[in-house]
Each structure stands twice: as structure tokens, then as C-alpha cells.
Amino acid sequence: MITLQEYFNDKPQTTDYNLNALTLLYRVNNLLAAFATDTETILQNNPATGNQISGNKNGDGGFRLQTSTTGSSKSAHKQGMAVDIYDRGEHLDKWLDAKPDALIKYDLYREEPSATINWCHLGTRKPLSGKRTFKP
């Protein structure tokens, strides 16, 4: 389970970003629970962050400040609407490939797995393509 504290990593946030993150983490944590129940697999914690968020210690796999140079300037991470899950071995991505309805059930979108090796980008913001799995 990913907490708000882990997601924001002591970065300042607005009320809107906080509400976005609550929605995001509610959906993501429910998806991760379904994954764990279905596969009897618990994803490893990222050694750099100490939790299930991918990236380095600065926490840019979770919330990103507007000044962050990680990713796109219009990244959903900068609105509290995306998180990168540490997925060493691509277990979560493989499960989502086999169960694409899980993204619909939890109303989430993910980046194409080929663009996210050893992590899985999940978000609540619908991409322009409208596809549940999209190319960044």
C-alpha cells in the first residue's frame, strides 16, 4: 500500500493535488491488492525509496513539483494524478496484459510497458488517445 506521505515525499502540495492523489492512491492501492490476491505475489519495495514507488530517493516516481525536470512539463505526476510502481521483473505489467479489464475496473491508465522497464506508470488522467494502455 502506498501512503500519501510516501507519494508526496515531503514536497509541498495544494488541496487540489492532495485530492487528486487521494483518488489516485485509492484506485492504485485497490488494483495492487487485487494483483496480490490474484497472483499471490507482493511487489518488492524499491531499495532507493523504501516503498513501492519507482525512481530514486527524490521521489519523482510519485508527486513531482512543477520545477521538476523529470518527465514531461505536462506530466500527470505534477498534478497528483500519476505514480510509477516499482515492478522489477514486470510482474504487474504482465498481469495487466493478461487482465486488461483491471484498468477499466479501477479506472486507471498506464504507459506502454515497453517504455517502462522495471516500473509501471499508473494514472487517473485520461490520455488524448483514450486508450487504457498508451504510448508516452
N, C-alpha and C positions, 0 to 999 in steps of 0.2 A: 504494500500500500504506500502510495506517495502522499506525503503531507503537504499542506500549504507552506510550512516552514522550509521543507526541502525544495519545493518548487521555486519559491521566491529567493531563497538563499540570502536572506538579509538585505535584499535590494528593495528600495522604496517602491511603493505601488499606489495607484489610485483606487478608489472604491470600485470603479468600473472594471479595472484589471483584476481586482480581487474577486468580484462576482464572476467574471469570465473564467478565472482559474478554478473557482469552486465548481462551476458547471463542468469544466474540462476534467478535473480530477475525479469528480463523481462518476463520470462516464468511463474514464480510463481505468479507475480502480475496479469498477464492476466488470469491465472487459478482462482485466488481469485476473480477477477472481474466477471468472468463467474459464479462462485459459488454464489456470492452475487446477481447477476441478476436472476439466475435460482431459487434460494431458497428464495429470499428477506430476507436473513439473513446476518448480518455483524458479523464476528467473534469478540469476545471480545478481548481487549488488555490484555496481561499478566500483572498482577499487579506488578510482580517483575521487568519486563523490561520496562513497559510503552508502549509497542508496541505489534505487533502480533507474535514476536519471542518467542518461549518457552524457558524455562530454568530459571536460576537465573540472578541476576544483572550483573555477569561477562560476560554475553553474549555468553556462549558456545552453545547456540541453533543456533547461526549464525556462523560466522567465528571463527575458533579455531587456535590458534598458534600451531606450531609444538611441543611445550613443554607441551601442554595441556594434562592432564590425563583423560579428559572426553572422553569416547568412545574409539574406536579402534585407534591404532597408524597410520593406513592407512585410516582414516576417510576422506570422501569426504569434510567434513567441513573444513579440513586443507588445502584444495586446492581451497576453494571458490566455491565448487560445490554442497553444500547441505545446507538446512536450516530446522529447526524444527519450525513448525507453532503451536502456542498455540491453542488448539482445545478442550476446556472444553466442555464436552457433546458429543464429537465425531461427530459433525455436518459435518465437512469437510470429514472425513473418510467415513461416511455413504453415503454422496453424491457421493464420488469417487467409492464406492462399487456399487452404482446404475448406475453410468456413467463411466465405465472403459475406454471408448474412450477418456475421457478428458485427461487422462495421455498421450495417444498417440497424441492427438491434440496439446498439449503443450510440447510434447517431454520431459516428466518428469518421474521419477521413485519414488516409495515410499516404505518405510518399511511396513511390515505386521502390520495392526492396532492393533493386539493383543500384539505386542511388544512396542507400542507407545500410551499408555493410556493417554488421555487428551492432546496429541500433535500429529502432523502429520509430519513425516520426508519426505521431498521432495528433489530430487536431479536431476542433469543433467548427472551424471556419470552412465553409463550402468553397472548393476551388472553382475557378472560372469554368473548367471543363464539366463540373457537376459530378465527376466520377469519384467513387469511394476510394479508389487507389489511383493516384495521379502522378504524373512526371513533374518534378520541380522545374 
